[in-house]
Amino acid sequence: MNPRTSSDVLHRALVGAGFCVIGLLLNRYIPIELAFGISLLAGNIFGVLAALTLPWPFSALGPLITMLPSLVVWGHPGALTSVFLEGLVIAFLVRKGKIQLVLLCPSAKPA
């Protein structure tokens, strides 16, 4: 096994775990109340970033971990199934090269 490869996998795993923790804390302690008990959980953004950075078998766990507070906020586990499948699909399509990641920035000009 190449040492550079194992350190790269470790680095990606640590960054992905960091994204999971940030998303989990954001969803748990800062749910955005819209109206009439409807809460917006913005930490799922970090779950998607975790799905993109974690190694393949664990990439679907990123969105799942970040949405665990939905059990407390919403009171039902239905959201966990959908975000787990979302993480699987995102990670699968990115790893297979079906989707190219695009970074949008205001200074970017089309060629």
C-alpha distance (Angstrom), angle and dihedral (degrees) to the residues before:
residue distance angle dihedral
M1 . . .
N2 3.76 . .
P3 3.85 111.8 .
R4 3.79 90.6 -142.7
T5 3.79 90.4 55.6
S6 3.82 94.1 49.5
S7 3.81 91.7 48.1
D8 3.80 89.7 48.5
V9 3.81 90.8 52.2
L10 3.81 90.3 47.7
H11 3.80 91.1 49.3
R12 3.81 92.0 49.7
A13 3.81 90.7 47.4
L14 3.81 92.2 51.4
V15 3.81 93.0 47.2
G16 3.80 90.5 47.6
A17 3.80 91.4 48.9
G18 3.81 88.8 50.7
F19 3.81 90.3 53.0
C20 3.81 89.2 49.7
V21 3.81 92.6 52.0
I22 3.82 93.1 46.9
G23 3.81 91.7 49.2
L24 3.80 92.3 45.4
L25 3.80 92.7 51.4
L26 3.79 92.8 44.0
N27 3.81 92.2 51.4
R28 3.79 93.8 43.6
Y29 3.78 101.1 46.5
I30 3.82 104.6 23.3
P31 3.81 109.7 42.8
I32 3.80 108.3 161.6
E33 3.81 109.9 -129.8
L34 3.79 109.5 -144.4
A35 3.81 104.4 175.3
F36 3.80 141.1 -48.8
G37 3.81 95.7 11.6
I38 3.81 94.5 -46.5
S39 3.80 109.9 138.5
L40 3.78 127.6 -168.0
L41 3.81 113.5 -146.5
A42 3.79 106.1 -157.5
G43 3.81 95.4 179.4
N44 3.80 91.1 86.3
I45 3.80 86.6 83.9
F46 3.79 87.1 69.5
G47 3.80 89.5 46.6
V48 3.79 90.0 59.2
L49 3.82 90.0 47.6
A50 3.81 88.3 51.1
A51 3.81 90.1 50.5
L52 3.79 88.8 54.4
T53 3.81 96.2 47.4
L54 3.81 104.7 36.6
P55 3.81 118.2 89.5
W56 3.82 114.8 -93.6
P57 3.81 105.2 -93.0
F58 3.81 92.5 47.6
S59 3.79 100.2 38.2
A60 3.81 94.6 96.5
L61 3.79 89.9 57.2
G62 3.82 92.1 67.8
P63 3.80 96.7 73.7
L64 3.80 90.6 36.7
I65 3.81 93.2 55.9
T66 3.79 94.1 45.2
M67 3.80 91.8 51.9
L68 3.82 96.3 50.4
P69 3.83 90.2 101.9
S70 3.81 88.1 64.2
L71 3.80 85.9 79.1
V72 3.81 88.2 63.3
V73 3.81 98.6 37.0
W74 3.81 100.0 40.3
G75 3.80 100.6 21.7
H76 3.81 98.6 -136.3
P77 3.82 134.0 86.8
G78 3.83 96.1 -138.2
A79 3.79 93.7 102.4
L80 3.81 92.0 56.8
T81 3.79 93.3 62.8
S82 3.79 93.4 50.6
V83 3.81 95.5 47.4
F84 3.81 91.2 46.8
L85 3.80 89.7 54.6
E86 3.81 89.6 43.9
G87 3.80 89.9 54.8
L88 3.80 91.4 48.9
V89 3.80 93.2 50.4
I90 3.82 94.9 44.9
A91 3.78 93.4 47.9
F92 3.80 93.5 44.2
L93 3.81 94.6 49.7
V94 3.80 94.1 45.5
R95 3.81 93.2 46.7
K96 3.82 91.8 48.9
G97 3.80 91.8 48.9
K98 3.79 95.6 -117.4
I99 3.83 91.5 124.6
Q100 3.77 125.0 42.1
L101 3.77 116.8 -152.3
V102 3.78 114.0 -123.5
L103 3.77 123.5 -162.6
L104 3.77 110.5 -150.7
C105 3.76 117.3 -155.2
P106 3.79 131.1 167.0
S107 3.80 94.3 -119.6
A108 3.80 94.3 53.4
K109 3.79 113.9 111.1
P110 3.79 124.1 -164.2
A111 3.78 115.8 -110.4
